[in-house]
Every structure is written in C-alpha cells, then in structure tokens.
Amino acid sequence: MGRHGWNSGAQRWRLTALLGVGVAALALVVTLLNTLPGGGASTAGTTRDGDRVHGTPVTPPGTPQPAVGWGFTHTQFSADEGSDAATERAEGLLEKRSLPQNQHIMGWGAGNPEPSKGRYDFTEMDRRIDFVRKSGGTPVVTLCCSPDWMKGGRPGANHTNWSQASLETAPDRAHYEDFAELAATVAKRYPDVRHFIVWNEFKGFWNNAEARWDYEGYTQLYNLVYKALKKVDKDIMVGGPYLVMDSFDPRQKENASTTVKGAWGAMDQRVLDAFDYWNKHKAGADFVVVDGSSYTKDDDLLPDEFGATDKLTAVSEWVRARTHGLPLWWAEYYVEPADGNDDRKGWSETHRVAVQAAGMIAMVRGGATSGFYWNPEEEKGSGCAGCLWTPTDGAEGGAALPMFDLVSRFSAAFGPGARYETVSVAADDVPNVRVLATDKAVLVVNTQNRPISAQVDGQRFALGAYGVKWLTR
C-alpha cells in the first residue's frame, strides 16, 4: 500500500551510487569468488544453518497466551542502530514498560533472509531480535515478505530486488511450501518468539481477473505456514489474515457492504468476503489479525476525525462475532490520513495523540486485546511527527516523545486480562470526551479544539484543547 517506509535496501543503493565504478568492479570479483558453480548466485554472507538458535533466547515460563497487549512495529529505521547512547536510552524507555514489539522477516529494517534456497542471512533480523530481548519486549514476528527466488526473481545475495513492486509480490504457489519451511526456520532460530503473524495485508494476493482478493491463495499459504510452525512447537501462537479493512464513502454503492456501515462509511464487501473465506477454511488460529484506518479509501474522516474512529469499533465487533472468542489484534491502525509523500505531518502532536487515543479506545470497545502502533522513526533530524522516540543517529536521540507516553501507558493500563468498567461522565461532557476505564485507571480524551472543564468518575478537572488525561482510581 506504499505507506510503510518499507525500503530496507535504500542504504545499500545510496552507498553503491557514491562509491561508483570501483566498487562495482570489486563486487564483480567478490561475486565470482562466492558463486555456486553454474548458478551465478552469490552466497556471500550466507550460511546453511539458518535454523541454529541465535544468541540467548529470553523465553518466559509457561504456555504463551494468545493476547500480547499494546505495542509497536519496528519499521525501516529503529533504535537497534545509531549512537550507543541513544540506542541505550531507547532500550531504557522500553525496559520500563515491556511492550510487545513486532518485526517483519524481510523489509522494514530486515534483509533478505534466504537469498538462495537453503542459504540464509539473518544479520539484520538478528540485530532486531537482540534489541527486543535487551529492551525487555515480547517479540512478535510477521512472516512477510518472501525472497526473490520464491516469486520469479533471481536467487543470490547479489540479486535482491528492493523495489516496492518486488517486495509486495506474493510467493508463487509452487513455492508456498518453501515459504512455510522458511517460517519454520525462523521459529527454530528464535525460540523465544512465540507469536507469528502470517503475511502482511494480502500483499500480492489481488486477483485482477476477478477484481477481488485471491483469498484461496492466501489461505493455502496460511495453512501451510500454520502447520509448519505447529510442527516446530505446538505451543507457538499463529494468526492471520492481516487484511486491510477498507471502507468507502457512505454514498458509494459498488462493492459497499449493506450491513457493516455507519456514519464513518461502509465496509468494502470484497474484504469481508476474503475474511469469511479464510475464517471458514483456515487450518487453525490462535488469534485473528486485521489492520486498517478510521478514514475511507478516499482519506475522508467521517463525520470528523473522532467520529471516524467508531469504524474501528464496528470492524472489531464484526470480526469478533465471526471468530468465536479468538483474541483480536490490530497489526496496524491509522487515524490521520497521509499526504502525497506518505507523511502524516498535518496535525499538531497534541491533536495527533488525542485522536490516536480515541482510536485505541474504539478498538478496545469493539473487543480488541492487542495492537501495534506503526512507529515511523526518522533516520535522522530533530522532527519526527508521530514517532515514539527521537531519531537515534545522535547521542541525544532515543528520548521519549508524546506518542510513547500514550502507547506505553495504554499498554500498562489496558493490557491482556484488563477488566473494563463504566464510569460516570457529566451529561454536558458526554459529547466532548472519550473515556476508557478499569478499576485502577481512567483515560480521558478531550475531542474539542478548545479547553474544557470535565467531570469524569466524580472528579472535576480542566483539559486543554485535545487534552489527554489519566486518572488513578
């Protein structure tokens, strides 16, 4: 979908461009020296023992639970690299909260894990898992995307195509079992990873001929991966289908659901059909995964940015009703439309945090137990709209930003097993606030771009424009 900052190969291409022809000649020599006879595919930097346990796994005792709570996904740039002082500062922030952390196996900061069949390179993935371990997080792995040779590309460490079109291509059916074997290799390498999401957003699974999702193909891949992971360890938790829950303007009729709709719009019926097929034909699931935005496919926030979050509740309720108690995860969730450069910088951080909080409340109200904030960390610089911490390229980086405070406190207050309660809200405040409460904490969000005086749970207090306040009970 082009919104994720997926290009883990950008640094490689920039470096090559700078060094020019001399490096190209040297690379040719290295390639010749590291090529399997007759294959033309470099094995430089790869190993055959990809399933060897990496590092020192930190496996918590007991059987893993299917709900992990509220955390974030590592993207192209993250705190595993940069200044030592900055990365340690970010680790320290996370150690205090033990947030679940999600990482993809290829792209979004990770290299090609299997450049040629049976030849592995987990260098970047190892570094990310090490960071999760050191920062005390619960590791989650998204099994996406697939090596080039599984989707019609050339094998070899020197042939990875990092274009968006290539990365977002699904494996050929003939290689579904190869991808399942790769998934099993990842599970063996990181035995402390107990939760796996299968694929990302149905990437490459669109059926152009029928103008619908290729849910048969995805479900076949999912089932093979599910069985392969359970063969490694029956207690591994596996979930899907990670569909994008797209919606239309309420006035649109074509492909619009006639049942799942509201002031926020109407669901794309083709997405619902894809979900239902997977749900009916899946080999099994320990949790169910979706993603999506509060706004429509045309980036409309209906009736406004806070009212639009009601979509997240409606979708959650619809999914929960069909999956008979399976814990619901939102692998990604967005409440602020992106601009033409795929940036979300149009709101103030105060406004952004308030709408984000309302969105998280909306997911919980629909029955969601876990969610992952897509952390858009910048590689460098001082500005970072919506980021959890400042860029770690300099010694002063890794400092907490307002979004980190929201996500980490939400995780601590509303984690797995939280029991929610209804608290009193003054009648004249009901239209102006969103509230979520347990017996220990209350989160209050001012939806107005003006200061208000609110009375919630018997307490009277002032809230600034788009203010977010935590109450202790």
N, C-alpha and C positions, 0 to 999 in steps of 0.2 A: 504493500500500500504506500510505500515511499515516505513513511513518516517517522521511521525509526532510527535514522543515523546508523544504518547497518554496516557501512563500508569499512570493514576491518582491514582492507588492503590498501587504504588510501596512503598510509605512511610508506608502504613499500614502493608505490608508484612515484611518490614525490622524491624519494631517495634515488631511485633509478634515474629520474629525469635530471637530477642535479649532477650526478656523477658521470653520466653520459656514456660515450662510446667505449672508454677504457674499461668501465665496469662490465659493459656488455660483452666485451672480448673475454674478460676474466670469467664471467659467468658461463660463457660457452665452454671454456676449458674445464671448469668445475663440473658442468653438466656431463661432459664426455667422460670424466673420471668417475662419475657417480650414476652411470646409466646401466640399467639391466640390459644384458645382451639382446640386441634386436628390438628393444621396446621403445627407445627414445624418451623414456620417462625417468627423470632424476629421482633418486632415492635419498638425496642429501637431507640430513636432518631427521630422517625417519627411522623407525625401529619396528621389528616384528612382534615384540612383546607388549603390545598396547594394553593388554589386559592385566599387566603387572600392577599390583597395588602401588599407588603413588603416595609418597610422603607418609605422614602419620594420621590416619583417619581418626576423627573425633566422633565416635558413634555413641549416642545416648543410650542408656539401658532400656530394655523393654521393647515391645512391639510398637512400631511407628503408628501414629494416628493420622487419619486422612486429612484433617484440617490443620493448617500450619499457622494461620493468622495473617497479619497485615505487614507486608514488607515492600521490597522493591526489586526491579530487574536491572542488572548491570547492562550498560549499553557500550557503544564503541570506545568511549573514554571513561575510565573509572579510577577508583582510588588504589588499585593494585599497582599503578605506575606513577612515577613522579618523584618529587622531593621526599627524602626519607622522613623528614619532619612532618610534611603534610600527610603522607600516607599513614603514618603512625597516629596523627591527630584524628584522621577519619576512622581508623581502627578503634581508637579510644571511644569515639562517639558511639560506634555500633556495639562495642562490648557492653556498654551500659544498658542496652535495650534488647540484644539478642534477636534482631529482626531476621525473618526469613529472607534469603537472597537468591534470586533466580539468574541463571546463566545459560545461554544457548551454546550448543556444541560447535557451531560454525557461523561466523559472522558476529556482529555486535561485540567485538572485542576478542573473539576466538578465531584461530586459524583453521585451515583445512585439516580435520582430524585423521583422515585416511586418504592421502593423496593418490595412492595406488592400492589396489586390493591387497589387503594383508600387510600394508606398510603404514605405520601410524606416526603422527606428530601431534602430541598434546601439549606442546610447550606453553602456549598462551592459556589453554584451558587449565593446565596445572596451576599456573600463576593465579588465575581467578579463584580456583577452589582453595588454594592456600590462603588467599585473602579472606574468604568466607570463614575458613577454620580459625584464622588468627583473630578475626573480629567477632567470634562467638555466634555466628549466624547459623540458621538452619538452612543447609544447602538444598536448592531445588534446581533440576536441570530440565531445560526444554530441548527436546530432541529435534532440532532443526538447525541448520539446513543440511543438505547432502553433498558429498564430494562430487566433483565434476564427472568422474567416470561412471557414476550411477545414473547420470541424466544426459548421456550423449556426448559429454565433453572428453577431453584428453586426460589420461592419467598422468601422474607425476607431480612432484613437489614444485616443479618449474612451470606448471601449466594451469594453475588455479585461476579461474576467471572470476574476478571480484565485481563484475558489473551487477547492477541490481537485477537485471533480467535473468542473469545466470543464477544468482543466489536464490531468487524466488522461483526457481523451477523445481518441480517435484521429481523424485526419482522415477525412472522408467519402471513399469510394472515388473519387468524382468529382473530388476534389482531391489524389489521390496524386501526379499529375504536377506540380501546383503545389508540393507539399512537396518533390519532387525538385528543382524549379527553385530553391526557397529554399536547399536544401542546396548546390547549385552556386554560388549567390550567396555563401554563407558561405565556401566554398572559395576563391573568387576574391578575397574581401575579405581573407582571412588566408592568403596563400600559404605561410606558414611552418607552418601546421597541416597535417601530413602523415598524421594518423591520425584517422579518423572512426568513431564507433560509431553504428549506425542504431537509433534509438528507445531506449526505456527500459522494461524489464520487461514488454513486451507491454501496456503501459497502454492501455486502451480496446479491446483485442482479445479480450475474453472473449465467447464465443458462448453466450448464455443459453439459447437454444432447445435446443441440443445438450449443454449443460453441459460444454463443452470450450473450448480456446483456438481462436480464429479464426486458425489458422496459415496458411491460404490468403491471407487479407487481409494479414497482416504480411509474408509472403514476397513478395507482389505489390508492396507498398510498398518493401520492402528492395531488390528487384531494380531498380526504377525509380531509387532513390537511388544504388545502386551504379553503374549505367550513367551517370547524370548526373555523378557525381564523377569517374569514369574519363575522361569526355569532357573535363572541365576539365584533368585531368593524369593520365595513365595510371599514374604512379608513386604517386599517393595510395593510402594503405592504408585498406581498408574492412573492417569486421567486424560481426557480429551473432551470435545473435539477442537477446542480453541477456535471457534467460529467468531467472525466479526458480526455482531448483532446490529446490522444496518437498519435504518428507518428512513421513511420518506415524509415529505410534507403531507399533512392530513388530507389535502385536496387531491393527492395523486391516487389513481385507481389501479393502474397497471402494476402488477406484481405486489400490490399492497395487501397486507393481511386485513381481513374484515373482523378479526376477533382480538388481536393484540394491538391495541391502539389507544391513544389518549390525546390530550391537548398537545403533547410533545410530538405527535406524528403517528405513523403506522409502520409496523414492522415489515420488512421485506419478506414476503411469504417464501421465497426461494431459500432463504436462510433457515426459516423454521422447518421447511421440508428436509433440508440437509441434516438438521439436528435430529429430527424424528427418525430418519433412516439410520443414522449412527446409533441412536439410543436403542432402536429395535434390534439391530444386527451386531452390536459390539460383543466381543468375547467376554468382556467384563470391564469394570471400572471401580476404582476406589474413591474417586471424586470426579466431578464434572467441571469443565473449564470453558468459559466464554470470554470474549472481550468486546469492547465497543465504546461508543461515545454517547454523551447525552444529546448531542446535536444530530440533525439529519444529514443525509448524504450530501445535501447542498449547503452544509455548515450553518443551518438555521437553528437558533436556540429558541424553542417554542414552549410556552408563551414568553419566557425570558430565561436567563441563564440558570436561575434557581428552580423555576418550574420545570425546566427541561430535565433536571435530574430525576424527576418522577419516572422517566423511562427506565432508569437503572433498577428501580423497584419493580416495575411491571415485568421487565425481562427476567429478573431474578425469580419472581413468583411463578412465571410461566415455566421456566426451566425446572424449578423445584417440584412443581406439580407433576412433571413427567418423569422424574428420576427417583421417585420413591425414597426420599431421605438421603440421597448421596450429598455429601458436603459440596457446596458451590464455591468455586474460585472464579474471580475475575483476574485473568492474566494481565490485562491492560484495561485502563479506563481513562477516558478523556472528557473534560468538561469545558475546555477552551479551544475553539477552532484554530487551526494553524493558518499562517499567511502563505503567500506564494512561494516562500523559501522554506516552507515546512517548519517555521519557527512559531512559538507561542509567546509573543512578547507584547501583545496589545493591551494587557491589563496591568494594573499595579500589583505588586506582590501581595498586598493586603486583600485585594479583590480576588486574586487567584487562589489564595489559601482558603478564603471563605467559601468559594464555590466548590473547591476540591473537598472541603469538609462536608458540605451539603451532599456531594456526590457519594462520599463514603457512607454517610448516614443512610442515604437512599438504598445503597446496596445491602446494608445490614437489615434494613426494614423489609427487604424482599427475601431475606433468608441467607444471604451470603455469609460465609465464615472466614474467607481468605481473599486477599487481593494483593496485587503487585503494582506499585507505582513505577511507571516507566521513567527512570531517572535520566534526565537529559544533561548529563555533566558536560561542560565545555572542556576542550583540551587545554585552554589557557585563557588568561584575561581576568578581569575583575567582575564583569557582569555575567549572570547566569540565571535567566528567568526560569523559575520553577524548579531549580536544582535543589538537591538535598544538602550539598556542601559546596564550598568554593573550590575551583579547579586546583588540582594537586601538583601543578607544574612548578610552583614556587614554594619556598619554605613557609610562607604564611597561609598556604592553602589548607584544605581539609577542614575548614571551620564550618560549623552548623549554620544553615540558612533556615528561614521561617518554615519552609515545607518539611524540613527534617523534624522540627518540633511537632508539627501536626501528625506526620506519619508515625513517628516513634511513640508519641503519647497515645495515639489511637490504638496502636498495636498493644501497648501495655494495658490500656483500659478495656479494650473490647476484643481481646484475643479469644482463642478457642475455649469453649465452655462458659463464656460470659452469659449471664442471665439478665435480660433486659427488663426494665421497669418503666412504668408510665409515671411521669412527674407532673405536677401542676404547672400550668402556664397561664398567666393572666389573660383574660379574654381579649383585651385590646392588643396583646403582644403576639397572639397566635399567628396572624398574617405576616409578622415581621421576623420570626425566628424559626430555626430548625433545631431540634433537640434530640439527643440520644442519651440514655441513662442506664446505669446499673445500680446496685446497692451501694457502690463506692464512689462512683464518678458520674458527672454530668457534663456533656459537651453542648455548648450553646453557640449558635451562629446567627449573627445579625445579617439578614438578607437585604438590608437597605443601605443605600449610599449616603447615609446621614447618621449622626449619633442618635441613640435611643436610650431610654431608661426601661429596663425589662424586669419583670418579676417571674422567676422560674424556681420551682421547688421551694417556695416560701422565702426566697432571697431576692432582694431588690438590689440592682446594680446597674451601672452605666456601661454601655457598649458603644465604641466608636463606629464610624462608618465601616461596614463589612467586618466588624469585630468578631473575634473568636475567643470564647472564654471557657475555662474549665472550672467546675465546681467540685469540691470534695464533700462527700456525704458522711 
